[in-house]
Amino acid sequence: MEENMKLATVEDTVEYHLFLIPDEPRDPEKHKEIFQKYIERIMTHFAPLLVPYIWQNQPFNLKYKPGKGDVPAHMFGMTKFGDNIEDEWFIVYIVKQITKEFPELVARIEDNDGEFLLIEAADFLPKWLDPDNSANRVFFSHGELCIIPAPRKPGAVPWLPTTPPTVPQALNIISTHPEEILASESIRAAVNRRIRGYPEKIQASLHRAHCFLPAGIVAVLKQRPRLVAAGVQAFYLRDPIDLRACRVFKTFLPETRIMTSVTFTKCLYAQLVQQRFVPDRRSGYKMPPPSHPQYRAHELGMKLAHGFEILCSKFSPHFSDSKKSFMTPSPLWAGFLESLKKNDYFKVGLAKHL
């Protein structure tokens, strides 16, 4: 990592960094111990919001990142939000609240578009601020958005560097001149409008629908409701190789289907509904006519069952190692496997082909 922290480069991904101020010199192991305790405290404090939240791809997460070059040790997280931009703004809300609840922490957040908080407030930015000089200037501190200004003339303000600050310089400025770096009211209002309503608005982003699903999937979703995202994504991003596993179902047999209510985010629900899909005749998933009063429940259940069957196929020893390695790092995938192992239904059902 260079002096000016690199922006997120993975598409549809948000990165967040939490620094401790003042950051006193410590040996690496002591630093790690301190930050690990902060991670535990943060995740515990925000667990009521984070645990039940249905993430599109990856959840909010924090890990210790040792110091490197001019960037001090800190806490770091990266979340791929995919098609659901609301996940990104929910993380903005969480990061903002972290610096409010833990005022000794300051945070930076950016995505593959760069300083997206500034983009949100583009109509209110000072003329001097542009993408070329915005590095390491935008932070959350004490729950407020801060922008480290540039001096109008070199040396005009002794504590302001004439070039974009390094991270240590930025942290020192935030610590010693908190009032002078507070973003203007109009800029803060623009960002606050985007996250207004959290955490209550989480419920408004959900959609509940009846689904005719195999009992095994019902059991998993009852235990871990947010794993619905893993099933939807597996179906939505399927390829011809994935569909081979769905010619004849081995895990989620159609004859075990029962009617249930499933909670989706509106984004996940739209992804499932918008794709036209006809199941293989050999799969056993026969659909009623579109005029049937429960046609939508059958269709949603059929698509979701295909997604979960695809996930199970990736756990099979016959599945190629290259594709298995692609799936394994996903937290949703890991959670799905964990649920399979904990549920007796799946121990029996998967024993034949694992």
C-alpha positions in Angstrom: 0.0 0.0 0.0 1.3 3.4 -0.9 1.3 6.7 1.0 -2.1 7.6 -0.5 -4.3 4.6 0.2 -5.4 2.8 -2.9 -9.0 2.8 -3.8 -11.1 -0.3 -4.1 -10.5 -1.8 -7.5 -12.9 -4.7 -7.5 -16.2 -3.9 -9.2 -19.2 -3.3 -7.0 -17.1 -3.5 -3.8 -16.8 -1.2 -0.9 -13.7 -1.0 1.4 -13.6 0.5 4.8 -10.7 1.3 7.1 -10.9 2.1 10.9 -7.9 3.8 12.5 -7.2 4.5 16.2 -6.2 8.0 17.3 -4.0 8.8 18.9 -2.0 5.9 17.4 0.8 5.4 19.9 3.9 3.5 18.8 3.5 -0.2 19.8 5.0 -3.5 18.8 3.0 -5.3 16.1 1.7 -8.0 18.5 0.3 -5.4 20.9 -1.3 -3.6 18.0 -2.9 -6.7 16.8 -4.2 -7.6 20.3 -5.8 -4.1 20.7 -7.4 -4.1 17.3 -8.7 -7.7 17.7 -10.5 -6.5 20.9 -12.0 -3.6 19.1 -13.2 -5.9 16.3 -14.9 -8.1 19.0 -16.5 -5.1 20.7 -17.7 -3.6 17.4 -19.2 -6.8 16.0 -20.9 -7.5 19.4 -22.3 -4.0 19.7 -23.7 -4.0 16.1 -24.7 -7.7 16.1 -28.5 -6.9 16.4 -28.3 -5.1 13.1 -25.7 -7.2 11.3 -26.7 -10.8 12.1 -30.2 -10.8 10.7 -29.4 -8.6 7.7 -29.7 -10.3 4.3 -26.6 -9.4 2.3 -26.6 -9.6 -1.5 -23.1 -11.2 -1.7 -20.8 -10.6 1.3 -21.5 -9.3 4.8 -19.9 -6.5 6.7 -16.6 -7.8 8.2 -13.5 -6.5 9.9 -10.0 -7.9 10.2 -6.7 -6.6 11.6 -4.4 -5.1 9.0 -0.8 -4.6 10.1 1.0 -1.4 9.3 2.7 -1.2 6.0 4.8 1.6 4.6 3.3 4.9 5.7 -0.1 3.4 6.6 -0.4 2.4 10.3 -2.0 -0.7 11.6 -5.8 -0.6 11.5 -9.0 -2.5 11.0 -10.1 -3.2 7.5 -13.1 -4.7 5.7 -14.2 -5.3 2.2 -17.7 -6.2 1.0 -18.9 -7.0 -2.5 -22.4 -5.6 -2.7 -23.1 -6.7 -6.3 -26.4 -5.5 -7.6 -27.8 -4.2 -4.3 -26.4 -0.7 -3.8 -28.4 -0.5 -0.5 -25.8 -2.9 1.1 -23.1 -0.3 0.4 -25.1 2.5 2.0 -26.0 0.4 5.0 -22.3 -0.1 5.5 -21.8 3.7 5.3 -24.4 3.9 8.1 -22.6 1.3 10.2 -19.2 2.8 9.7 -20.6 6.3 10.6 -22.2 4.8 13.8 -19.0 3.0 14.8 -17.1 6.3 14.9 -19.9 7.7 17.0 -20.0 4.8 19.5 -16.2 4.6 19.5 -15.0 8.2 19.2 -11.3 7.2 19.4 -11.8 5.6 16.0 -11.9 7.4 12.6 -12.9 5.8 9.4 -12.3 6.0 5.6 -14.7 4.4 3.1 -14.4 4.1 -0.6 -15.5 1.9 -3.5 -14.4 1.2 -7.1 -15.8 4.6 -8.1 -13.4 6.3 -5.6 -14.7 8.8 -3.0 -18.4 7.9 -3.6 -19.4 10.0 -0.6 -18.1 13.1 -2.4 -20.0 11.9 -5.5 -23.2 11.9 -3.5 -22.5 15.4 -2.4 -21.1 16.6 -5.7 -23.4 19.7 -5.9 -22.1 21.1 -2.7 -18.3 20.5 -2.9 -15.8 23.4 -2.8 -14.2 24.2 -6.1 -10.7 23.2 -5.0 -11.7 19.6 -4.3 -11.4 17.2 -7.2 -10.5 13.5 -7.7 -6.8 14.4 -8.1 -6.4 15.9 -4.7 -9.0 14.1 -2.6 -6.9 11.2 -1.4 -6.8 10.8 2.4 -9.0 13.8 3.0 -12.4 12.3 3.6 -13.1 10.6 7.0 -15.8 9.9 9.5 -15.0 11.1 13.0 -17.3 11.2 16.0 -20.1 10.2 13.7 -19.6 13.2 11.4 -18.2 13.5 7.9 -14.9 15.4 7.8 -12.9 16.8 4.9 -9.4 17.9 5.4 -9.1 21.2 3.5 -6.2 22.3 1.3 -4.6 25.6 2.1 -5.4 28.4 -0.4 -1.7 29.3 -0.5 1.3 27.1 0.3 2.1 27.6 4.0 -0.9 29.8 4.7 -2.1 27.3 7.3 0.9 25.7 9.1 -0.9 22.5 10.0 -2.2 21.8 6.5 0.1 20.1 4.0 0.1 21.6 0.5 -0.3 18.2 -1.1 -2.8 15.5 -0.2 -2.0 14.3 3.3 -0.5 10.9 4.1 -2.6 8.8 6.4 -0.5 9.7 9.5 -0.8 13.4 8.7 -4.5 13.0 8.2 -5.0 11.2 11.5 -2.9 13.9 13.3 -5.0 16.7 11.8 -8.3 15.0 12.7 -7.0 14.6 16.3 -5.7 18.2 16.7 -8.2 20.2 14.6 -11.5 18.4 14.8 -13.7 21.5 14.3 -11.8 23.0 11.4 -12.2 19.8 9.3 -15.9 19.2 9.7 -17.5 19.0 6.3 -20.0 21.8 5.5 -23.5 21.3 6.6 -24.8 20.9 3.0 -22.2 18.1 2.3 -23.1 16.3 5.5 -26.8 16.7 4.8 -26.4 15.2 1.3 -24.7 12.1 2.7 -27.1 11.9 5.7 -30.1 12.0 3.3 -28.8 8.9 1.6 -28.6 6.9 4.9 -31.6 8.5 6.5 -34.0 6.0 8.1 -31.5 3.3 9.1 -31.9 1.0 10.8 -35.7 1.1 10.5 -35.6 1.2 6.7 -34.0 -2.3 6.6 -37.5 -3.8 7.0 -38.7 -1.7 4.1 -36.1 -3.3 1.8 -37.5 -6.8 2.5 -40.2 -8.7 0.5 -41.9 -11.9 1.8 -43.3 -14.4 -0.7 -44.8 -17.8 -0.6 -42.5 -20.5 -2.1 -43.2 -24.2 -2.8 -39.8 -25.6 -1.6 -38.2 -28.9 -0.7 -38.4 -29.5 3.1 -34.6 -29.5 3.3 -34.3 -25.9 2.1 -37.1 -24.9 4.4 -35.1 -26.3 7.3 -32.0 -24.4 6.3 -33.8 -21.1 5.8 -35.5 -21.5 9.1 -32.1 -21.8 10.8 -30.3 -19.2 8.6 -32.8 -17.0 6.8 -30.1 -14.8 5.2 -28.8 -17.9 3.2 -31.6 -17.2 0.8 -29.1 -14.9 -0.9 -26.7 -17.8 -1.6 -29.5 -19.8 -3.3 -30.7 -16.8 -5.4 -27.1 -15.9 -6.5 -26.3 -19.5 -7.5 -29.4 -19.6 -9.7 -29.0 -16.0 -11.0 -25.3 -16.6 -12.0 -25.8 -20.2 -13.2 -24.0 -21.5 -16.3 -24.6 -24.6 -18.4 -22.1 -26.6 -16.3 -24.1 -25.7 -13.1 -27.3 -26.8 -14.7 -26.0 -30.3 -15.2 -26.5 -30.9 -11.5 -30.2 -30.0 -11.9 -31.0 -32.5 -14.6 -31.8 -35.1 -11.9 -32.0 -33.7 -8.4 -30.0 -35.7 -5.8 -30.5 -33.5 -2.7 -33.6 -31.3 -2.8 -36.1 -33.8 -4.2 -39.3 -32.2 -5.7 -41.6 -34.7 -3.9 -40.5 -33.3 -0.6 -41.9 -29.8 -1.4 -44.0 -27.9 1.1 -45.5 -24.4 1.1 -43.6 -21.8 3.1 -43.0 -18.1 3.4 -39.5 -16.8 2.5 -38.0 -13.4 3.2 -36.0 -11.8 0.4 -34.6 -8.4 -0.1 -36.4 -6.6 -2.9 -33.2 -6.9 -5.0 -33.0 -10.7 -4.6 -36.7 -11.2 -5.2 -36.4 -9.2 -8.5 -33.4 -11.3 -9.6 -35.4 -14.5 -9.0 -38.6 -13.2 -10.7 -37.1 -11.5 -13.8 -35.4 -14.5 -15.3 -37.5 -16.8 -17.5 -36.5 -20.4 -16.8 -37.9 -23.8 -17.8 -36.7 -26.8 -15.6 -35.3 -29.9 -17.2 -38.1 -32.5 -17.6 -35.9 -35.0 -15.9 -35.7 -32.9 -12.8 -39.1 -33.7 -11.5 -40.0 -30.1 -11.1 -43.3 -29.9 -13.0 -44.9 -26.5 -13.1 -48.7 -25.9 -12.9 -50.2 -23.7 -15.6 -49.6 -19.9 -15.3 -53.3 -19.5 -14.5 -52.9 -21.6 -11.3 -53.4 -19.4 -8.2 -50.2 -20.7 -6.7 -48.1 -20.6 -9.9 -45.8 -17.8 -8.6 -45.1 -19.8 -5.4 -44.2 -22.9 -7.5 -42.0 -20.8 -9.8 -40.1 -19.1 -7.0 -39.6 -22.4 -5.2 -38.4 -24.2 -8.4 -35.8 -21.5 -9.1 -34.6 -21.3 -5.5 -34.4 -25.1 -5.4 -32.2 -25.1 -8.5 -29.9 -22.5 -6.8 -29.5 -24.6 -3.7 -29.0 -27.8 -5.8 -26.2 -26.0 -7.7 -24.6 -25.1 -4.4 -24.7 -28.7 -3.2 -23.2 -29.9 -6.5 -20.2 -27.7 -5.8 -19.6 -29.6 -2.6 -19.4 -32.9 -4.4 -16.0 -34.5 -4.8 -16.8 -34.9 -8.5 -17.0 -31.1 -8.9 -13.8 -29.6 -10.4 -11.3 -28.2 -7.9 -11.0 -25.0 -9.9 -14.7 -24.1 -9.5 -14.8 -25.4 -6.0 -12.0 -23.0 -5.0 -14.0 -20.2 -6.7 -17.0 -20.8 -4.4 -15.3 -21.7 -1.1 -14.2 -18.1 0.0 -17.8 -16.8 -0.1 -19.1 -16.2 3.4 -22.6 -17.1 2.2 -21.3 -20.4 0.7 -19.5 -21.2 3.9 -22.6 -20.5 5.9 -24.6 -22.8 3.6 -22.2 -25.6 4.1 -22.3 -25.1 7.9 -26.0 -25.4 7.9 -25.9 -28.5 5.8 -23.6 -30.1 8.3 -25.7 -29.1 11.3 -29.0 -30.4 9.9 -29.7 -34.1 10.1 -31.9 -33.9 7.0 -28.9 -33.0 4.9 -26.5 -35.5 6.6 -28.8 -38.2 5.3 -29.5 -36.6 2.0 -26.0 -35.8 1.1 -24.4 -39.0 2.3 -25.0 -40.7 -1.0 -22.9 -38.3 -3.1 -20.4 -36.5 -0.8 
